[in-house]
Amino acid sequence: MTIVAPFAEYACQVPDAFIDYNGHMNDAAYAQVLTDANELFLDALGMSADYRNATGCALYTVEMNIRFLREVSRGDALTARTLLTSHDNKRIRVGTTIIGSDGQPVATGDSLYLHVDTARGGVVNVPPDRAELLHRVQDAHDAVSDR
């Protein structure tokens, strides 16, 4: 993985299905955008669907906090910037900012994932190769973090 800080591969245009009766993006759609952006990041870490197929382990979302900052309209272009904000042997915390068409943040999300052995149904340590990558990504992301 080429480490990029922040990770910024996600982009979409707000579809009609995301718009509520008030004429702006509904709250569930913000969660979907955050989930999709985070999934791209987890895939870049080598910890998405292929990882589960190869290892039987997966990252389970156990918490997501969303801050709604601005309304988003049909057709708006959205991008996301994702940072690994913390991790340990069994947990990964990711902070994602959704950016609107004008370059301003429209929402932020903080997501906590647990590393789960899906056959056992329990939380287990991340393997050494993924742990080493997480440390390198954490260092790069800490260097650009404003927290």
Residue pairs with C-beta under 8 A, 6 or more apart in sequence:
1 44
1 45
1 46
1 133
1 137
3 136
3 137
3 140
4 140
5 83
5 137
5 140
5 141
5 143
5 144
6 81
6 82
6 83
6 141
6 144
7 40
7 41
7 44
7 81
7 82
7 83
8 79
8 80
8 81
8 82
9 40
9 41
9 44
10 33
10 36
10 37
10 40
10 78
10 79
10 80
10 82
11 77
11 78
11 79
11 80
12 33
12 36
12 77
12 78
13 75
13 76
13 77
13 78
14 25
14 29
14 72
14 73
14 74
14 75
14 76
14 77
14 78
15 74
16 74
17 29
18 25
18 26
18 29
18 32
18 72
18 74
19 25
19 26
19 73
19 74
20 26
23 73
23 74
24 71
24 72
24 73
25 71
25 72
25 73
25 76
27 66
27 68
30 66
30 68
30 72
30 98
30 107
30 109
31 64
31 66
31 109
33 78
33 80
33 98
33 107
34 64
34 66
34 80
34 96
34 98
34 107
34 109
34 111
35 61
35 64
37 80
37 82
37 96
37 98
38 82
38 94
38 96
38 109
38 111
39 48
40 82
41 82
41 84
41 94
41 96
42 48
42 59
42 113
43 49
43 50
45 130
45 133
45 134
45 137
46 130
46 133
47 59
47 92
47 130
51 57
51 58
52 58
52 118
55 127
56 117
56 118
56 119
57 115
57 116
57 117
57 118
57 124
57 127
58 115
58 116
58 118
59 92
59 113
59 114
59 115
59 116
60 113
60 114
60 116
61 111
61 112
61 113
62 112
62 113
62 114
63 110
63 111
63 112
64 109
64 110
64 111
64 112
65 109
65 110
65 111
66 107
66 108
66 109
67 107
67 108
67 109
68 106
68 107
69 105
69 106
69 107
69 108
70 100
70 104
70 105
70 106
70 107
71 106
72 78
72 100
72 106
76 100
76 101
77 100
77 101
78 98
78 99
78 100
78 101
78 106
79 98
79 99
80 96
80 97
80 98
80 99
81 96
81 97
81 99
82 94
82 95
82 96
82 97
83 94
83 95
83 96
83 141
83 144
83 145
84 92
84 93
84 94
84 134
84 137
84 138
84 141
85 93
85 94
85 95
85 110
85 141
85 145
85 147
86 92
86 93
86 138
87 93
87 126
87 134
87 138
89 115
89 125
89 126
89 131
90 114
90 115
90 123
90 124
90 125
90 126
91 112
91 113
91 114
91 115
92 112
92 113
92 115
92 126
92 134
93 110
93 111
93 112
93 113
94 110
94 111
94 113
95 108
95 109
95 110
95 111
96 108
96 109
96 111
97 105
97 107
97 108
98 105
98 106
98 107
98 108
98 109
99 105
99 106
100 106
114 123
115 123
115 124
115 125
115 126
116 122
116 123
116 124
117 123
117 124
125 131
126 134
